[in-house]
Structures are given as structure tokens and as C-alpha cells.
Amino acid sequence: MSNVKLLILCLLLLVAPALSQPQPATEDEDLVIEEVFESLGEAVDPGEQYQYVLTFWCSPYPLEQGWAVQVTRRWNHLHPEKAVRLVGIPPDRLAEDVLREAIKKGETPDLTNHLFPSNVAEFAPALRRLDDFAGLMSHLSSRSGQGSEEAFRSADGGLYQLPWKGNPILLQYNTALFRRYGVEPPRTYGDLLKAAKDLQAREQVFMLAPDPADKFWRRYYDFYPLFVAASGGQSLLKPDGAANFDNAAGVAVMGFLKELYASGAAPRQELYADAADELVAFTSDKLATLLTGPWNIELTRDVGGEAEQFDFGPVPVPDDYPVDQPVFSYGNFRNFGIFKSCKNPELAAEFILFATSHESDLDLLRTTHELPFRQGLESDPQFVSALQLEPAHLSKFALQARWLKPVANVPHFNEVLKLISKEVVACAVEGKKSPEQAIHDAALATNRL
């Protein structure tokens, strides 16, 4: 396996909680999970010898573990009497499964920073309400904006997660290819389809490659960000879990995907074995655009793409979308949570304040090239300076960070994506249904869940 593919495998851990569903463990699977917990016995950063008061399970992604080491070392140096033991979730396991099994066995840590919003509804009985901590709530308002917590509340009105980071999804486009033929970066569906026609008249190139197979997790990178953009930042589901996509925005997205395939702008076959193959096609002018996150900046460079050969812009929107309105996008969030097993929750809340401070958020940007969920990234002088030193294009994601939508805080979100994925294949790829019928059928099935 190439180094690029290994790196991509690690980066896919960023979305891993979105991929797993609760499953009863067999006896053999249970033994494997026991081995995972044995491997958690060694801290990522043993550091000095402290009398640990809290245990913090951090993300499995190596660069994020590097950030956690920095933050925990700094905390322990300042507060040796309140030391935090840092433990890394194993990188070869779905973090969600590790957390789920810890809850099942009553072996949860004090806190973690790897909660995926759609899992919180399932995990909430084992989590503490963070809106019981006045300091956390005032910090969240000043850090992320007044009312920013509302998108993360559970159905019971409680807040069990504090948003830590959110990676926006944008349209990455091949600048060199566009400039060669005088094609403008697309803003709307019509722009993108016209650009595809202009490029395909001169080159053997696909415009976009949404996955034509029935793979629900790929909908995080086509249907879902397109819907968030088309709807002006609406959620796919209502607070009670019912469908919120049987509307003009949902039909527009399904119609756009259908037109992509019908016009030949997107391949009906799976041409790329993995994300690395897709990037090679992109940098070799065989694929003009991608829907992706900030991690693709470094990955594109790793497969030979120079910074001036590609750029990023907002997710395309329907042709009638107002020009003067902001374009929202899906934000791939990971969040902090405190477990009920924590015997010192006030101290855990204090550590979260420290880990999401201005200094710690700057460290996150510099260490991982990911974006803390903090307002003013594009105006705060220190963040502006840091963004100028980071890989080209990262500032585009910082601008988008003001308009993000997480996934719905319901346990059946992936089941909904499975239903939508089935209809994407039936309508857009195979042409067996109209967009209206496909969306309506997916909504009816969603409401039966």
C-alpha cells in the first residue's frame, strides 16, 4: 500500500463514527473488543509521573493525538495536582465502537473529544448534560456564537456535546483545467453542467464523480452537502426524526444528480477504487471537481498537485438560489463530552474550557490543519496569521466555517442515508424514478423508522 493510501486510510478515521451502526457482538467480536481496551491501557503521552485525576480518551487520528499531547502536557504542567491521563483510541478501530463497548461494560473514561453528533442520541444516557455547567455555556457562546449550541441539542432539550471542530465540505476544482479552456468555477447546478459540456467538448474528463453505488456513507459527500446548500442550511430531519427533505431543495438535489449522470458529466460506473485513485484522476485532468474537506489540500499535493493547480469554492446550489445569500455546507464535526462515570465533572468541564481555549484552538489549526468551531477565524489577527502560514486554500475553509450544518442528532441518521442512497441509485443512476417520486419514497420510508 502506498504512503498516500495509508494517509487517506488514517484520514477516513475522521468520518468513521458516521460509518458504524449498533450491532450485537458475537463471542469472538467481544474478545476482539476486549483486546482493544487492553491496548488503551497505555497513554499516548506518559510524560511526567503524576497522580492522575481525569482520564481523557482522544481521537484516533495521529495528528489530532499530537494536538492532544500538546494540550495535556501544558495542562499537567500548569495543574500537576489535577493531572489528566491521555489515552488514544486505537487507530485500527472505529472510535464509535470503542466508545459504545466502553458504555456497555461500564468502562468509560471521564471525557472524550470524539463524539459524532448523530451518535450522541444513542450515547446520551451515559453522558452528562453540559448545559448544567454555566461556565461551559458562556464559553460556548463567546467561542462559537450565541445560540450555536442549538444545532447540537438532543430531543430532550439537553446538550450532551460541546462542539470542538467542524471541517466544512467544499467543491474542489481543477484550476489548471478550467483556465486552459476559459471555464469559470461553477456557482450553480446550471454553471456546473455547462462547464462539464464545455470541458468534455475538448477533453476526456468527468465533471464530478458522486458514487453510483448504493453506499450510504458516500452520501455524506454528495447528497447531504448538496441538500444543506440547496436548503439554505436546513437539517435533513426534523427534531422528532421525521423527514425534512421532501421539498423543493430535496427534489432539486436529486434532479441535479440525475442530470449529472444523464448528461455524461458523471460516470455511471465505479471508476475509482478508492479516494487515492480519485485524486490521481483529479490531478491528471480526468476529473474536474470533487466534494471534499480540508484534508484534501495535503492529499492533493501528495499525489503531485501543485497549489496553483487547484482551488476550492462553495458547494453548488440550484440556479434560483439568491446570489446575495450565504451558501451553507455540511460540517464534519467531532465534539467533547463528559461521561456520567466521571467523579469530578467540574474538573472535566474546566479541562474542556482549557482544551477549547484560544491558545488550544490555535494549536489545533497549526498541528492538524483542521478548523476549531470558533467564530472569527477569518478576522482574529492570530488566526489570520496562522492561516497565512498554513497550506494554501485553508483560508477558504475558514470562511465557510461561519455557515455549517452538522448531522441531525438522532440515532437513525445513517438509516436515513441508506434510504436516500437507495433512491439516488434508482433515480439518478438508473433513471427508474423521477426526482419527485424518489424523494417522496425516501421520505415515506424515513417516517416509518
Contacts in CASP RR format, 6 or more apart in sequence:
PFRMAT RR
TARGET T0000
AUTHOR 0000-0000-0000
METHOD contacts of the structure
MODEL  1
MSNVKLLILCLLLLVAPALSQPQPATEDEDLVIEEVFESLGEAVDPGEQY
QYVLTFWCSPYPLEQGWAVQVTRRWNHLHPEKAVRLVGIPPDRLAEDVLR
EAIKKGETPDLTNHLFPSNVAEFAPALRRLDDFAGLMSHLSSRSGQGSEE
AFRSADGGLYQLPWKGNPILLQYNTALFRRYGVEPPRTYGDLLKAAKDLQ
AREQVFMLAPDPADKFWRRYYDFYPLFVAASGGQSLLKPDGAANFDNAAG
VAVMGFLKELYASGAAPRQELYADAADELVAFTSDKLATLLTGPWNIELT
RDVGGEAEQFDFGPVPVPDDYPVDQPVFSYGNFRNFGIFKSCKNPELAAE
FILFATSHESDLDLLRTTHELPFRQGLESDPQFVSALQLEPAHLSKFALQ
ARWLKPVANVPHFNEVLKLISKEVVACAVEGKKSPEQAIHDAALATNRL
1 9 0 8 1.000
2 276 0 8 1.000
3 302 0 8 1.000
4 276 0 8 1.000
4 279 0 8 1.000
4 299 0 8 1.000
4 302 0 8 1.000
4 303 0 8 1.000
5 274 0 8 1.000
5 276 0 8 1.000
7 298 0 8 1.000
7 299 0 8 1.000
7 302 0 8 1.000
8 274 0 8 1.000
8 275 0 8 1.000
8 276 0 8 1.000
8 299 0 8 1.000
10 61 0 8 1.000
10 62 0 8 1.000
10 91 0 8 1.000
11 61 0 8 1.000
11 295 0 8 1.000
11 299 0 8 1.000
12 275 0 8 1.000
13 59 0 8 1.000
13 60 0 8 1.000
13 61 0 8 1.000
13 91 0 8 1.000
13 95 0 8 1.000
14 61 0 8 1.000
14 167 0 8 1.000
14 295 0 8 1.000
14 332 0 8 1.000
14 334 0 8 1.000
15 217 0 8 1.000
15 220 0 8 1.000
15 332 0 8 1.000
16 60 0 8 1.000
16 94 0 8 1.000
16 95 0 8 1.000
16 96 0 8 1.000
17 94 0 8 1.000
17 95 0 8 1.000
17 96 0 8 1.000
17 114 0 8 1.000
17 115 0 8 1.000
17 116 0 8 1.000
17 118 0 8 1.000
17 119 0 8 1.000
18 116 0 8 1.000
18 118 0 8 1.000
18 217 0 8 1.000
18 220 0 8 1.000
18 407 0 8 1.000
18 414 0 8 1.000
19 94 0 8 1.000
19 217 0 8 1.000
19 414 0 8 1.000
20 94 0 8 1.000
20 96 0 8 1.000
20 97 0 8 1.000
21 414 0 8 1.000
21 415 0 8 1.000
22 100 0 8 1.000
22 122 0 8 1.000
25 33 0 8 1.000
25 101 0 8 1.000
33 97 0 8 1.000
33 98 0 8 1.000
33 101 0 8 1.000
36 90 0 8 1.000
36 93 0 8 1.000
36 98 0 8 1.000
36 101 0 8 1.000
37 98 0 8 1.000
37 101 0 8 1.000
37 102 0 8 1.000
37 105 0 8 1.000
37 107 0 8 1.000
39 90 0 8 1.000
40 57 0 8 1.000
40 87 0 8 1.000
40 88 0 8 1.000
40 89 0 8 1.000
40 90 0 8 1.000
40 98 0 8 1.000
41 87 0 8 1.000
42 87 0 8 1.000
43 85 0 8 1.000
43 86 0 8 1.000
43 87 0 8 1.000
43 88 0 8 1.000
44 58 0 8 1.000
44 65 0 8 1.000
44 66 0 8 1.000
44 68 0 8 1.000
44 69 0 8 1.000
44 86 0 8 1.000
44 87 0 8 1.000
44 88 0 8 1.000
45 68 0 8 1.000
45 69 0 8 1.000
45 72 0 8 1.000
45 73 0 8 1.000
45 86 0 8 1.000
47 73 0 8 1.000
47 76 0 8 1.000
48 76 0 8 1.000
48 80 0 8 1.000
50 76 0 8 1.000
50 80 0 8 1.000
50 83 0 8 1.000
50 85 0 8 1.000
51 81 0 8 1.000
51 83 0 8 1.000
52 83 0 8 1.000
52 84 0 8 1.000
52 85 0 8 1.000
53 81 0 8 1.000
53 82 0 8 1.000
53 83 0 8 1.000
53 84 0 8 1.000
53 344 0 8 1.000
53 347 0 8 1.000
54 82 0 8 1.000
54 83 0 8 1.000
54 84 0 8 1.000
54 85 0 8 1.000
54 110 0 8 1.000
54 111 0 8 1.000
54 342 0 8 1.000
54 344 0 8 1.000
54 347 0 8 1.000
54 348 0 8 1.000
54 351 0 8 1.000
55 84 0 8 1.000
55 85 0 8 1.000
55 87 0 8 1.000
55 109 0 8 1.000
55 110 0 8 1.000
55 111 0 8 1.000
56 68 0 8 1.000
56 72 0 8 1.000
56 84 0 8 1.000
56 85 0 8 1.000
56 86 0 8 1.000
56 87 0 8 1.000
56 109 0 8 1.000
56 110 0 8 1.000
56 111 0 8 1.000
56 112 0 8 1.000
56 113 0 8 1.000
56 351 0 8 1.000
57 87 0 8 1.000
57 88 0 8 1.000
57 89 0 8 1.000
57 98 0 8 1.000
57 99 0 8 1.000
57 109 0 8 1.000
57 111 0 8 1.000
57 112 0 8 1.000
57 114 0 8 1.000
58 64 0 8 1.000
58 65 0 8 1.000
58 68 0 8 1.000
58 86 0 8 1.000
58 87 0 8 1.000
58 88 0 8 1.000
58 89 0 8 1.000
58 112 0 8 1.000
58 113 0 8 1.000
58 114 0 8 1.000
59 65 0 8 1.000
59 68 0 8 1.000
59 88 0 8 1.000
59 89 0 8 1.000
59 95 0 8 1.000
59 113 0 8 1.000
59 114 0 8 1.000
59 334 0 8 1.000
60 88 0 8 1.000
60 89 0 8 1.000
60 90 0 8 1.000
60 91 0 8 1.000
60 93 0 8 1.000
60 95 0 8 1.000
60 114 0 8 1.000
61 91 0 8 1.000
61 368 0 8 1.000
62 91 0 8 1.000
63 367 0 8 1.000
63 368 0 8 1.000
63 369 0 8 1.000
63 370 0 8 1.000
64 113 0 8 1.000
64 367 0 8 1.000
64 368 0 8 1.000
64 370 0 8 1.000
65 88 0 8 1.000
66 367 0 8 1.000
67 363 0 8 1.000
67 364 0 8 1.000
67 367 0 8 1.000
67 368 0 8 1.000
68 86 0 8 1.000
68 88 0 8 1.000
68 113 0 8 1.000
69 86 0 8 1.000
70 363 0 8 1.000
70 367 0 8 1.000
71 354 0 8 1.000
71 355 0 8 1.000
71 360 0 8 1.000
71 363 0 8 1.000
72 84 0 8 1.000
72 86 0 8 1.000
75 82 0 8 1.000
75 83 0 8 1.000
75 84 0 8 1.000
75 351 0 8 1.000
75 354 0 8 1.000
75 355 0 8 1.000
76 83 0 8 1.000
76 84 0 8 1.000
82 347 0 8 1.000
82 350 0 8 1.000
84 351 0 8 1.000
87 109 0 8 1.000
89 95 0 8 1.000
89 98 0 8 1.000
89 99 0 8 1.000
89 112 0 8 1.000
89 114 0 8 1.000
90 98 0 8 1.000
95 114 0 8 1.000
96 116 0 8 1.000
96 119 0 8 1.000
99 108 0 8 1.000
99 112 0 8 1.000
99 114 0 8 1.000
99 115 0 8 1.000
99 119 0 8 1.000
99 123 0 8 1.000
100 122 0 8 1.000
100 123 0 8 1.000
102 108 0 8 1.000
102 109 0 8 1.000
103 123 0 8 1.000
103 126 0 8 1.000
103 339 0 8 1.000
106 341 0 8 1.000
108 126 0 8 1.000
108 339 0 8 1.000
108 340 0 8 1.000
108 341 0 8 1.000
109 339 0 8 1.000
109 341 0 8 1.000
110 338 0 8 1.000
110 339 0 8 1.000
110 341 0 8 1.000
110 342 0 8 1.000
110 343 0 8 1.000
110 344 0 8 1.000
110 348 0 8 1.000
111 336 0 8 1.000
111 337 0 8 1.000
111 338 0 8 1.000
111 339 0 8 1.000
111 342 0 8 1.000
111 348 0 8 1.000
111 351 0 8 1.000
111 352 0 8 1.000
112 336 0 8 1.000
112 337 0 8 1.000
112 339 0 8 1.000
113 164 0 8 1.000
113 334 0 8 1.000
113 335 0 8 1.000
113 336 0 8 1.000
113 337 0 8 1.000
113 355 0 8 1.000
114 334 0 8 1.000
115 123 0 8 1.000
115 160 0 8 1.000
115 161 0 8 1.000
115 334 0 8 1.000
115 335 0 8 1.000
115 336 0 8 1.000
115 337 0 8 1.000
116 333 0 8 1.000
116 334 0 8 1.000
116 335 0 8 1.000
116 407 0 8 1.000
117 152 0 8 1.000
117 161 0 8 1.000
117 333 0 8 1.000
117 335 0 8 1.000
117 406 0 8 1.000
117 407 0 8 1.000
117 408 0 8 1.000
117 409 0 8 1.000
118 407 0 8 1.000
118 408 0 8 1.000
118 409 0 8 1.000
118 410 0 8 1.000
118 411 0 8 1.000
118 413 0 8 1.000
118 414 0 8 1.000
119 411 0 8 1.000
120 127 0 8 1.000
120 152 0 8 1.000
120 154 0 8 1.000
120 160 0 8 1.000
120 161 0 8 1.000
120 335 0 8 1.000
120 409 0 8 1.000
121 154 0 8 1.000
121 155 0 8 1.000
121 409 0 8 1.000
121 410 0 8 1.000
121 411 0 8 1.000
122 411 0 8 1.000
123 160 0 8 1.000
124 154 0 8 1.000
124 156 0 8 1.000
124 160 0 8 1.000
126 339 0 8 1.000
126 340 0 8 1.000
126 341 0 8 1.000
127 160 0 8 1.000
127 161 0 8 1.000
127 337 0 8 1.000
127 338 0 8 1.000
127 339 0 8 1.000
127 340 0 8 1.000
128 160 0 8 1.000
128 337 0 8 1.000
128 338 0 8 1.000
128 339 0 8 1.000
128 340 0 8 1.000
128 342 0 8 1.000
128 345 0 8 1.000
129 158 0 8 1.000
129 159 0 8 1.000
129 160 0 8 1.000
130 136 0 8 1.000
130 137 0 8 1.000
130 159 0 8 1.000
130 160 0 8 1.000
130 161 0 8 1.000
130 162 0 8 1.000
130 337 0 8 1.000
130 338 0 8 1.000
130 349 0 8 1.000
131 137 0 8 1.000
131 149 0 8 1.000
131 158 0 8 1.000
131 159 0 8 1.000
133 345 0 8 1.000
133 346 0 8 1.000
133 349 0 8 1.000
135 349 0 8 1.000
135 353 0 8 1.000
136 162 0 8 1.000
136 349 0 8 1.000
136 352 0 8 1.000
136 353 0 8 1.000
137 149 0 8 1.000
137 159 0 8 1.000
139 353 0 8 1.000
139 356 0 8 1.000
140 148 0 8 1.000
140 149 0 8 1.000
140 162 0 8 1.000
140 163 0 8 1.000
141 147 0 8 1.000
141 148 0 8 1.000
141 149 0 8 1.000
143 356 0 8 1.000
143 361 0 8 1.000
143 373 0 8 1.000
143 374 0 8 1.000
143 375 0 8 1.000
144 163 0 8 1.000
144 373 0 8 1.000
144 374 0 8 1.000
144 375 0 8 1.000
145 375 0 8 1.000
148 163 0 8 1.000
148 373 0 8 1.000
148 375 0 8 1.000
149 159 0 8 1.000
149 163 0 8 1.000
151 235 0 8 1.000
151 405 0 8 1.000
151 406 0 8 1.000
152 159 0 8 1.000
152 161 0 8 1.000
152 162 0 8 1.000
152 163 0 8 1.000
152 335 0 8 1.000
152 406 0 8 1.000
152 409 0 8 1.000
153 159 0 8 1.000
153 409 0 8 1.000
154 160 0 8 1.000
154 409 0 8 1.000
155 239 0 8 1.000
155 240 0 8 1.000
155 409 0 8 1.000
155 410 0 8 1.000
160 337 0 8 1.000
161 335 0 8 1.000
161 336 0 8 1.000
161 337 0 8 1.000
162 335 0 8 1.000
162 336 0 8 1.000
162 337 0 8 1.000
162 352 0 8 1.000
162 356 0 8 1.000
163 333 0 8 1.000
163 335 0 8 1.000
163 373 0 8 1.000
163 406 0 8 1.000
164 333 0 8 1.000
164 334 0 8 1.000
164 335 0 8 1.000
164 336 0 8 1.000
164 355 0 8 1.000
164 356 0 8 1.000
164 372 0 8 1.000
164 373 0 8 1.000
165 333 0 8 1.000
165 334 0 8 1.000
165 364 0 8 1.000
165 370 0 8 1.000
165 371 0 8 1.000
165 372 0 8 1.000
165 373 0 8 1.000
166 331 0 8 1.000
166 332 0 8 1.000
166 333 0 8 1.000
166 334 0 8 1.000
166 370 0 8 1.000
166 371 0 8 1.000
166 372 0 8 1.000
166 373 0 8 1.000
166 401 0 8 1.000
166 404 0 8 1.000
166 406 0 8 1.000
167 293 0 8 1.000
167 294 0 8 1.000
167 295 0 8 1.000
167 331 0 8 1.000
167 332 0 8 1.000
167 333 0 8 1.000
167 370 0 8 1.000
167 371 0 8 1.000
167 397 0 8 1.000
168 293 0 8 1.000
168 294 0 8 1.000
168 329 0 8 1.000
168 330 0 8 1.000
168 331 0 8 1.000
168 332 0 8 1.000
168 371 0 8 1.000
168 397 0 8 1.000
168 400 0 8 1.000
168 401 0 8 1.000
168 404 0 8 1.000
169 221 0 8 1.000
169 225 0 8 1.000
169 291 0 8 1.000
169 292 0 8 1.000
169 293 0 8 1.000
169 315 0 8 1.000
169 329 0 8 1.000
169 330 0 8 1.000
169 331 0 8 1.000
169 332 0 8 1.000
170 291 0 8 1.000
170 292 0 8 1.000
170 293 0 8 1.000
170 312 0 8 1.000
170 313 0 8 1.000
170 314 0 8 1.000
170 315 0 8 1.000
170 329 0 8 1.000
170 396 0 8 1.000
170 397 0 8 1.000
170 400 0 8 1.000
171 185 0 8 1.000
171 186 0 8 1.000
171 289 0 8 1.000
171 290 0 8 1.000
171 291 0 8 1.000
171 312 0 8 1.000
171 313 0 8 1.000
171 314 0 8 1.000
171 315 0 8 1.000
171 316 0 8 1.000
172 282 0 8 1.000
172 289 0 8 1.000
172 290 0 8 1.000
172 291 0 8 1.000
172 292 0 8 1.000
172 293 0 8 1.000
172 296 0 8 1.000
172 300 0 8 1.000
172 310 0 8 1.000
172 311 0 8 1.000
172 312 0 8 1.000
172 313 0 8 1.000
173 185 0 8 1.000
173 186 0 8 1.000
173 288 0 8 1.000
173 289 0 8 1.000
173 290 0 8 1.000
173 310 0 8 1.000
173 311 0 8 1.000
173 312 0 8 1.000
173 313 0 8 1.000
174 282 0 8 1.000
174 283 0 8 1.000
174 285 0 8 1.000
174 287 0 8 1.000
174 288 0 8 1.000
174 289 0 8 1.000
174 309 0 8 1.000
174 310 0 8 1.000
175 308 0 8 1.000
175 309 0 8 1.000
175 310 0 8 1.000
175 311 0 8 1.000
176 285 0 8 1.000
176 308 0 8 1.000
176 309 0 8 1.000
176 310 0 8 1.000
177 183 0 8 1.000
177 199 0 8 1.000
177 203 0 8 1.000
177 205 0 8 1.000
177 285 0 8 1.000
177 288 0 8 1.000
178 184 0 8 1.000
178 185 0 8 1.000
178 195 0 8 1.000
178 199 0 8 1.000
178 288 0 8 1.000
181 198 0 8 1.000
181 199 0 8 1.000
181 202 0 8 1.000
181 203 0 8 1.000
182 198 0 8 1.000
183 195 0 8 1.000
183 198 0 8 1.000
183 199 0 8 1.000
184 191 0 8 1.000
184 195 0 8 1.000
185 311 0 8 1.000
185 313 0 8 1.000
186 192 0 8 1.000
186 194 0 8 1.000
186 195 0 8 1.000
186 289 0 8 1.000
186 316 0 8 1.000
187 314 0 8 1.000
187 316 0 8 1.000
187 317 0 8 1.000
187 323 0 8 1.000
188 316 0 8 1.000
188 317 0 8 1.000
188 318 0 8 1.000
188 319 0 8 1.000
188 321 0 8 1.000
189 252 0 8 1.000
189 256 0 8 1.000
189 259 0 8 1.000
189 316 0 8 1.000
189 317 0 8 1.000
189 318 0 8 1.000
189 319 0 8 1.000
190 319 0 8 1.000
191 316 0 8 1.000
192 207 0 8 1.000
192 208 0 8 1.000
192 265 0 8 1.000
192 289 0 8 1.000
192 316 0 8 1.000
193 207 0 8 1.000
193 259 0 8 1.000
193 260 0 8 1.000
193 263 0 8 1.000
193 265 0 8 1.000
195 207 0 8 1.000
195 288 0 8 1.000
196 206 0 8 1.000
196 207 0 8 1.000
196 208 0 8 1.000
196 260 0 8 1.000
196 263 0 8 1.000
196 264 0 8 1.000
196 265 0 8 1.000
196 288 0 8 1.000
197 263 0 8 1.000
197 265 0 8 1.000
199 205 0 8 1.000
199 207 0 8 1.000
199 288 0 8 1.000
200 207 0 8 1.000
200 264 0 8 1.000
200 265 0 8 1.000
203 285 0 8 1.000
204 286 0 8 1.000
205 285 0 8 1.000
205 286 0 8 1.000
205 287 0 8 1.000
205 288 0 8 1.000
206 264 0 8 1.000
206 265 0 8 1.000
206 266 0 8 1.000
206 267 0 8 1.000
206 271 0 8 1.000
206 281 0 8 1.000
206 286 0 8 1.000
206 287 0 8 1.000
206 288 0 8 1.000
207 260 0 8 1.000
207 265 0 8 1.000
207 266 0 8 1.000
207 287 0 8 1.000
207 288 0 8 1.000
207 289 0 8 1.000
208 260 0 8 1.000
208 265 0 8 1.000
208 266 0 8 1.000
208 287 0 8 1.000
208 288 0 8 1.000
208 289 0 8 1.000
208 290 0 8 1.000
208 291 0 8 1.000
209 266 0 8 1.000
209 267 0 8 1.000
209 271 0 8 1.000
209 272 0 8 1.000
209 278 0 8 1.000
209 281 0 8 1.000
209 287 0 8 1.000
209 290 0 8 1.000
210 218 0 8 1.000
210 221 0 8 1.000
210 222 0 8 1.000
210 223 0 8 1.000
210 257 0 8 1.000
210 260 0 8 1.000
210 266 0 8 1.000
210 291 0 8 1.000
210 424 0 8 1.000
210 428 0 8 1.000
211 218 0 8 1.000
211 222 0 8 1.000
211 270 0 8 1.000
212 261 0 8 1.000
212 266 0 8 1.000
212 267 0 8 1.000
212 268 0 8 1.000
212 269 0 8 1.000
212 270 0 8 1.000
212 425 0 8 1.000
212 429 0 8 1.000
213 270 0 8 1.000
213 425 0 8 1.000
214 421 0 8 1.000
214 422 0 8 1.000
214 424 0 8 1.000
214 425 0 8 1.000
215 421 0 8 1.000
216 414 0 8 1.000
216 417 0 8 1.000
216 418 0 8 1.000
216 420 0 8 1.000
216 421 0 8 1.000
217 414 0 8 1.000
217 417 0 8 1.000
218 421 0 8 1.000
219 417 0 8 1.000
219 420 0 8 1.000
219 421 0 8 1.000
219 424 0 8 1.000
220 330 0 8 1.000
220 332 0 8 1.000
220 417 0 8 1.000
221 291 0 8 1.000
221 292 0 8 1.000
222 257 0 8 1.000
222 291 0 8 1.000
222 424 0 8 1.000
223 253 0 8 1.000
223 254 0 8 1.000
223 257 0 8 1.000
223 417 0 8 1.000
223 420 0 8 1.000
223 421 0 8 1.000
223 424 0 8 1.000
224 236 0 8 1.000
224 330 0 8 1.000
224 407 0 8 1.000
224 417 0 8 1.000
225 291 0 8 1.000
225 315 0 8 1.000
225 329 0 8 1.000
225 330 0 8 1.000
226 253 0 8 1.000
226 256 0 8 1.000
226 257 0 8 1.000
226 291 0 8 1.000
226 315 0 8 1.000
226 316 0 8 1.000
227 234 0 8 1.000
227 236 0 8 1.000
227 245 0 8 1.000
227 249 0 8 1.000
227 250 0 8 1.000
227 253 0 8 1.000
228 234 0 8 1.000
228 236 0 8 1.000
228 315 0 8 1.000
228 328 0 8 1.000
228 329 0 8 1.000
228 330 0 8 1.000
228 405 0 8 1.000
229 314 0 8 1.000
229 315 0 8 1.000
229 316 0 8 1.000
229 317 0 8 1.000
229 321 0 8 1.000
229 327 0 8 1.000
229 328 0 8 1.000
229 329 0 8 1.000
230 249 0 8 1.000
230 250 0 8 1.000
230 252 0 8 1.000
230 253 0 8 1.000
230 317 0 8 1.000
230 318 0 8 1.000
230 321 0 8 1.000
231 245 0 8 1.000
231 247 0 8 1.000
231 249 0 8 1.000
231 250 0 8 1.000
231 328 0 8 1.000
232 249 0 8 1.000
232 325 0 8 1.000
232 327 0 8 1.000
232 328 0 8 1.000
233 328 0 8 1.000
233 403 0 8 1.000
233 405 0 8 1.000
234 244 0 8 1.000
234 249 0 8 1.000
234 405 0 8 1.000
235 244 0 8 1.000
235 405 0 8 1.000
235 408 0 8 1.000
236 243 0 8 1.000
236 244 0 8 1.000
236 245 0 8 1.000
236 407 0 8 1.000
236 408 0 8 1.000
236 413 0 8 1.000
236 416 0 8 1.000
237 243 0 8 1.000
237 244 0 8 1.000
237 408 0 8 1.000
237 410 0 8 1.000
237 413 0 8 1.000
237 416 0 8 1.000
237 446 0 8 1.000
238 244 0 8 1.000
241 408 0 8 1.000
241 410 0 8 1.000
241 412 0 8 1.000
241 446 0 8 1.000
241 449 0 8 1.000
242 446 0 8 1.000
242 447 0 8 1.000
243 416 0 8 1.000
243 442 0 8 1.000
243 443 0 8 1.000
243 444 0 8 1.000
243 446 0 8 1.000
243 447 0 8 1.000
245 420 0 8 1.000
245 439 0 8 1.000
245 442 0 8 1.000
245 443 0 8 1.000
246 439 0 8 1.000
246 440 0 8 1.000
246 442 0 8 1.000
246 443 0 8 1.000
249 318 0 8 1.000
250 435 0 8 1.000
250 439 0 8 1.000
251 435 0 8 1.000
251 436 0 8 1.000
251 439 0 8 1.000
252 318 0 8 1.000
252 435 0 8 1.000
254 423 0 8 1.000
254 424 0 8 1.000
254 427 0 8 1.000
254 428 0 8 1.000
254 435 0 8 1.000
254 438 0 8 1.000
254 439 0 8 1.000
255 427 0 8 1.000
255 428 0 8 1.000
255 435 0 8 1.000
256 316 0 8 1.000
256 318 0 8 1.000
257 266 0 8 1.000
257 424 0 8 1.000
257 427 0 8 1.000
257 428 0 8 1.000
258 427 0 8 1.000
258 428 0 8 1.000
258 431 0 8 1.000
258 435 0 8 1.000
259 265 0 8 1.000
260 266 0 8 1.000
260 428 0 8 1.000
261 268 0 8 1.000
261 428 0 8 1.000
261 429 0 8 1.000
261 431 0 8 1.000
262 431 0 8 1.000
268 429 0 8 1.000
271 277 0 8 1.000
271 281 0 8 1.000
272 278 0 8 1.000
272 281 0 8 1.000
275 299 0 8 1.000
276 303 0 8 1.000
278 287 0 8 1.000
278 290 0 8 1.000
279 290 0 8 1.000
279 296 0 8 1.000
279 299 0 8 1.000
279 300 0 8 1.000
279 303 0 8 1.000
280 303 0 8 1.000
281 287 0 8 1.000
282 288 0 8 1.000
282 290 0 8 1.000
282 300 0 8 1.000
282 310 0 8 1.000
283 300 0 8 1.000
283 303 0 8 1.000
283 304 0 8 1.000
283 305 0 8 1.000
283 309 0 8 1.000
283 310 0 8 1.000
290 296 0 8 1.000
291 315 0 8 1.000
293 332 0 8 1.000
293 397 0 8 1.000
294 369 0 8 1.000
294 370 0 8 1.000
294 371 0 8 1.000
294 393 0 8 1.000
294 394 0 8 1.000
294 397 0 8 1.000
295 369 0 8 1.000
295 370 0 8 1.000
297 369 0 8 1.000
297 391 0 8 1.000
297 392 0 8 1.000
297 393 0 8 1.000
297 394 0 8 1.000
298 369 0 8 1.000
298 391 0 8 1.000
300 310 0 8 1.000
301 307 0 8 1.000
301 391 0 8 1.000
307 391 0 8 1.000
307 392 0 8 1.000
307 393 0 8 1.000
310 393 0 8 1.000
311 393 0 8 1.000
311 396 0 8 1.000
312 393 0 8 1.000
312 396 0 8 1.000
312 397 0 8 1.000
313 396 0 8 1.000
314 327 0 8 1.000
314 329 0 8 1.000
314 400 0 8 1.000
315 327 0 8 1.000
315 329 0 8 1.000
317 327 0 8 1.000
321 327 0 8 1.000
326 402 0 8 1.000
326 403 0 8 1.000
327 403 0 8 1.000
328 403 0 8 1.000
328 404 0 8 1.000
328 405 0 8 1.000
329 400 0 8 1.000
329 403 0 8 1.000
329 404 0 8 1.000
329 405 0 8 1.000
330 404 0 8 1.000
330 405 0 8 1.000
330 406 0 8 1.000
330 407 0 8 1.000
331 404 0 8 1.000
331 405 0 8 1.000
331 406 0 8 1.000
333 373 0 8 1.000
333 404 0 8 1.000
333 406 0 8 1.000
333 407 0 8 1.000
336 352 0 8 1.000
336 355 0 8 1.000
336 356 0 8 1.000
337 352 0 8 1.000
338 345 0 8 1.000
338 348 0 8 1.000
338 349 0 8 1.000
338 352 0 8 1.000
342 348 0 8 1.000
354 360 0 8 1.000
356 372 0 8 1.000
358 382 0 8 1.000
361 372 0 8 1.000
361 374 0 8 1.000
361 383 0 8 1.000
362 382 0 8 1.000
362 383 0 8 1.000
362 386 0 8 1.000
364 370 0 8 1.000
364 372 0 8 1.000
365 371 0 8 1.000
365 372 0 8 1.000
365 383 0 8 1.000
365 386 0 8 1.000
365 387 0 8 1.000
365 390 0 8 1.000
366 386 0 8 1.000
366 389 0 8 1.000
366 390 0 8 1.000
369 390 0 8 1.000
369 391 0 8 1.000
369 394 0 8 1.000
371 377 0 8 1.000
371 397 0 8 1.000
371 398 0 8 1.000
371 401 0 8 1.000
373 401 0 8 1.000
373 404 0 8 1.000
374 383 0 8 1.000
375 402 0 8 1.000
376 383 0 8 1.000
376 402 0 8 1.000
377 383 0 8 1.000
377 387 0 8 1.000
377 398 0 8 1.000
377 401 0 8 1.000
378 384 0 8 1.000
378 387 0 8 1.000
378 395 0 8 1.000
378 398 0 8 1.000
378 399 0 8 1.000
378 402 0 8 1.000
383 398 0 8 1.000
387 394 0 8 1.000
387 395 0 8 1.000
387 398 0 8 1.000
388 395 0 8 1.000
407 413 0 8 1.000
412 449 0 8 1.000
415 449 0 8 1.000
416 442 0 8 1.000
416 446 0 8 1.000
416 449 0 8 1.000
419 442 0 8 1.000
419 445 0 8 1.000
419 446 0 8 1.000
420 442 0 8 1.000
422 442 0 8 1.000
423 433 0 8 1.000
423 438 0 8 1.000
423 439 0 8 1.000
423 441 0 8 1.000
423 442 0 8 1.000
424 438 0 8 1.000
426 432 0 8 1.000
426 433 0 8 1.000
426 438 0 8 1.000
427 433 0 8 1.000
427 434 0 8 1.000
427 435 0 8 1.000
427 437 0 8 1.000
427 438 0 8 1.000
428 438 0 8 1.000
433 441 0 8 1.000
END
